[in-house]
Amino acid sequence: LNYRMLTEKVFVDMTGHDAKDKAGQKRAKIFCVAYTISSSHWKTDAIRETWGQKCDGFIVASNKTDPAYNAVDIVHEGDEAYQNIWQKVRAIWAYVYDNYYEAYDWFHIGGDDLYLIVENLRLYLESEEIQVAQNGGYYLPDGNETHQTPLFLGRRFKYLGDWNKIFNSGGSGYTLNKASLKLLITELFPAHFPHLRSFAEDVMVASAFRKAGVFAFETKDDAGGERYMPFSPAHHYGYRMPTKLPIKDWYANYAIDIKFGPDHCAARSVAFHYIKPPPLMRRLHAILYHYC
């Protein structure tokens, strides 16, 4: 089913991407972060061999520095545990802001089982829809702007089915522009549960943004296909909404107006989650880029 989704529906828009390069257009510079722990550094080989090198900047955020894996020890409050990912991600974003804010336009974060289609992401970030949105929603930027609207892009879920608590799932990662990263670090993080121990970093980030009037941006394409996927291509190809009540499937309760089968994914999808073990990541990469 992975093969079917990636050959029948999803593709890498190399034609559109290369056309912009040949035209000499200024490209969106994307900084990517995959977070992990030292015992899982070996898993990130597949990331660096596939999509990681396509980002304009890339690091593995870890609890141990190891140049062989492009891994950086980013110290955070509390223990190194799944239940404390909120503190880990707070520290990662602070590190990215301190060291990479000036050099990049966009910043994407996710775990070590994330697969990112960087060309599609870059084209999406350069699209008229996103350029207008980060210029206040009315006009395309002309390069003389002094203000940027914060954007928070990813896969929208409603937390516990609550429409007032929409967040971007951390599974496929989420993408911030410069304005949203700066807002998060300089204004929101210092006062937003700074010492809480929680695994729900994606829910926490979204709740911080909501306090500042920044909401998870709708990232579906014109056909209603999702760009950021919380599962693998195969899962989305075969998934159907449960019909037996009460519905106990968390995904069904969290999902927002989804389609099923090949229609679920945008043709120019951006990200998939649960791409593990590493040989699967290499396999999906080979299919997408026609290496096999």
Secondary structure, 3 states (H helix, E strand, C coil): CHHHHHHHCCCCCHHHHHHHHHCCCCCCCEEEEEECCHHHHHHHHHHHHCCHHHCCEEEEEECCCEHHHCEEECCCCCCCCHHHHHHHHHHHHHHHHHHHHHHCCEEEEEECCCEECHHHHHHHHCCHHHHHHCCCCCCCCCCCCCCCCCCEECCEEEHHHCCCCEEECCCCCEEEEHHHHHHHHHHHHHHCCCCCCCCCHHHHHHHHHHHCCCCCECCCCCCCCECECCCCHHHHHHCCCCCCCCCCCHHHHHCCCCCCHHHHECCCCCEECCCCCHHHHHHHHHHHCCCC
